[in-house]
Amino acid sequence: MGERPYTLLSCGVSLDGYLDSAEVDRLRLSNDADFDRVDGVRASCDAILVGAATVRNDNPRLLVRSAQRRDARLARGTRPSPIKVTVTRQADLDPCAQFFVVGESEKIVYCASSALDKATERLAAVATVVDAGEPVAMRWVGEDLWRRGVRRLMVEGGSSIHTQFLTDGLADELNLVVAPFFVGDSRAHRFVGDGDFPWHSGRRAPLAEVRQIDDVVLLRYALSERFATN
């Protein structure tokens, strides 16, 4: 197996484990202080990865917000915000989405082989389109990002993406923020779906840090032996 970046999964959930609600408007799970913490984590990474569903549903910008942090990245010889990465099976992505049109960062779309022609036609003008095989394997994506110079990767969801990274044993660290309320609607998406996870009742994930951030709590889990050195 080839080298892959240090991979940090970042996620916010309700008390009952949901990423969002079933409503159209995006659910605000965290608070301003934690958003600033996340901004600092983004600034420390070379790339941020989200699934195509997150691009469609949340229309994220995926930029470093702090001017000071952007300046610090420029001083290190990197762009103000990390590379934006998404993964898609069907290439149902809008080239006018904020993921593609906002910011100076490089954009990379990993798509299934069967969707390569469609992805190239739609997105080649706004992103680098990469044939990632059928089906797309997250380990291969990580190895390809390593070859492109990515040494620290932040994964921001959604549920399917988190599930794949965790079940494939590709996560080195999990930052899980818990919001102080319930969603209570099974139509909404949970943090992960069904899968064969390496962490279970017989093998508990090491809890490295617990931090209160105003009205939310951050739980940091060390998911590989690489955690201590990053």
N, C-alpha and C positions, 0 to 999 in steps of 0.2 A: 504494500500500500504506500501511496505517496504522502508527502507532507500536507498538512491542512492547517488553517489558521487556528489560533486560540479562539474558541467560540463561546460567546456569552449570550445566553438567552435572557431577554428582558420582557417582563409581562406584568400587567396589573389585573387583579381579579376582585370580584365581590366576595363577601363572606361565604357565599354558596358556590364559589368557583367559576363564575361567568366572566367572560371577556367583555361582554356588551349586553345590551338589552335587545328585544325584538323590535324596537321602534326604529324609525328612520333616522332620527337624530342620533349622533354619536354620544355614547354614554361617557361622562367624565368620571373616571374612577379615582384619579389621583388629585393632588393639590399643587399649588404653585411651587412650593418648596421641593417637592419630589420631581416635578417637571424640570426644575433647574438641576437636580442631581442627574436625571436622565440625560440632560443636555451635556453635562460634564462627561458622562460615559460615552456618549456619541463622539464628543470631541477627541476622546482617547483612542478611537477605533479607526481602522483603515476603510471599512465598508460596513454598510447597514443592509440587511436582507429582510424583505417582507414577501409574503405570498401575493399572487395576483389578486386574490379575493380582497386582501387588505388594500391594495391599490384601488380597486373598484369601489369598495364600500366606504373606506375612510378618506380616500383622496389625500394621503399624507404628503407633506413636503420633504420630510426627512433631512432637515438642515440643522446645523448647529446655530442656536439662536443668539448666544452671547457674543457680542462684538469682540470682547477680550479673548475669548476662546478661539474665535475665528482668526484673530490677529496672531495668536500663539501658533496656530497651525501654519499660517503663512510664513511665520518666522522659522518654522521647522522645514520649510520647503514643500509643504503639501497644500492642497486646495483647502478653502475655508471649511468645507464640509466633506465627510467621507463619500466614497463611491456608493451609489445607490444600486441595489441588486434586487431583482425579482425573479420568481420562478413561475412558469405557466405551462399548463397542459394544452390549452386550446387557443392561446394568443388573443383572448377576448379582452384586450386592453386598449384604452383610449389614448392615442398619442398626445392629446391635449391635457391629460391628467397632470396634476402638480408634480408627481413623481418625475415626469419627463421634462417639463417646461420651466420649473422653478429651480434656480441655483446653477452654479458652475460645475457641479460634480459630474464625473463620468457616470453614465447609466449603463447597466448590463442586464440583459434579459436572457435567462436560460429557459429554453423552450423544448418541449418534447419534439422528437424528430418529425412526427406526423403533422406538427403545426409550424414547421420551419418556414415554409413558403408564405403562409399567412402572416407570421410574425415579421418576416423580412419585409413584406409589402407594406405592412402597417407601421412598423416601428424602426426600420433601419435608418430613417432620417433623424431620429431622436435618441437612439441608443445603439449599443453594440449587441447584436443578436447572436446567440451561441446555441448551436445544436447540442443538446445535453442528453441525447439518447432517448430510449423508450423502455420503461418509464424513466423520468428524470430521477437520478440518484443523488441524494444530498452529499454523500461522500465524494462523488465525482465533482460536484459543484464546488465543494470546499477545496479539493485538490487543484481545480482549475483556478480558483481565486488565489491560491497560494502562488501558482505559477505567474499570476499577474501582479504579484507583489503585496498581496493582502496578508498581513501577519496577525491582525486582530479583527475579528468579525463579530458584529452585534446583530442578533436575530430578534426582530420585534414582532413576530407573528405572521399570520394568525394561528388558529388552533391546529390546522393540518400541518403547517410548517413546524410548529413546536413539537407536535407528535412525532414527525419524521426524524427530526434531529435527536430527540430523546430516545426513541426506540432503536435508532441506529447507533447509539452510543457516541454521538458526535458533539455533545455539549460538555464543555469544561467547567462552566459556571452557570448558575441560574439565579437571577435577581427577580424575586417574586414580591410584588407589592400588593398588600391586602387592604381593600377599602372597607370602611365601617358600615356597610349596608348590604342588603340582600337584593337580588334581582327577581328570583322566584318565578322564572318563566322558561320552561324547557324548550321554547322555540329559539332562545338565544344560544350563543356558542359558548361552550366551556373552554377552559384553558387548554385541555388536550382531549383527543378522542380515544377510542379503544386502541389497544396495542399491547405488545409484549415489551414492557419497560425493564431496563436493567436495575431500577430501584423499586423495591417492593417490600412487603412485610418482613421478608427474610434478609433483606439487604437494604438498610436504611441509608438515605443520602445524608452525608455529613453536613450539619448546619454550621456555617462558618461565622455568621454574624446576624444579629437581630438589632434593628435600629428603628426607633420611633421617629417619624417625620411628620410633625403636626398630628393630623388625625388618621394617618395611615401607618402601616408598619412594613419595613423592608426585611425580607428574609433572603439571605445569601447562602446558597448551597454550593459546596465544592463537589463537582461531579467527575473530576479526573485528578490524576496525580499532578497535572500541570497547574492546578489552581494556585498553589502556594507560591509559585514563581511569577505570577502575573498580577 
